[in-house]
């Protein structure tokens, strides 16, 4: 919990003045420095951060706006633009008990008109993907990996990409949804500068770096 003297020092301060309060806590109430700058050694970074977050929430309440809008205003970004969501729909690598070396096969609805529509598109492709996997490999293949994506026991990474392509087409989102990858190459990178894409099969088939 934050020190009581820290909380008492902020009584009657305007919570909409986020920068002023943060500077007050770091520079005046704490005041510790090292060669890198303000180090927050006296009160502790965790305590200062926790109070700063509470001040931010209070500032949003006082301003009568949602927290995300208040943060955007503080950052000088009044126009809210949500990122394109990335759906991790097929799991491999260390996150699944299959033979896929690459860890995350993702879909990104880059042509959605809104974040809400992007979520709907992602869900629709996900369900089509489940149907495609079930039809091709059976019900057991629709089990999911550690991160919620399907983990069918397929042999090749290319096969995973083909499944995504088919699901996107069946959902009617060709050119609206693209494929993304997080291969987690550190899982199968070797010190001799090669990638062992068969590392889950214990087969020494190496690709040059």
C-alpha positions, 0 to 999 in steps of 0.5 A: 500500500502507498505510504500514508504521508504520500496520500495525505500530501495529495489531499485537495489537489486537482486530479485533472492536473496529472502531470503536475501531481506526478511531478510533485510526487517524484520531484518533491515528495520523493526527490531521490536521484541517481546517474540516470535521473529521478529514481523514486528510491524513497517512496518506491516506484510501485507506490508512486505508480499506483497513486498516479493511476488512481489520480488518473481514474479520479481525473476521468470521474471529475471530467465526466468522461471515460478513462480512455478518453481522459488518457487520450486528452492527457496525451494530446491525442483527442482522436481515438483510433483503436488498433487492428486486433490480431487473432491468434487462431492456430497454435504451434511451437511451445504452445501446442502439442502438435508438430508445428514449429511456428508458434502463432498463426494469426488473422488481422481484419485490416479492412474493417470499418470499425473495431466492432466490425473487426471483432465480428470478422475475427469471430466469423473466421474463427468459427469457419476455421473450426469447421474446416479443421473438423471436416479435414481432421476430425473433431479431436483436431479442434482442441485448442492450445495454450493461447486459445488457438486451434492446435490440429496435429498437422505436419507442415507450417504451410498447411496451417497457412492453407487452413487460414486461407480457406477459412477466410475465403469461406467467411467471405473476407478475402482481401479484407482479412490478412494472415500474420505470424509470430514464429517465435524463431528463438524456439528453434534457432541454433547456435550454428545459425540454422533453424530447425523446423523439425525440432518437435520431431527430433529430426535433424533437418536444418535450414540455413540461416 
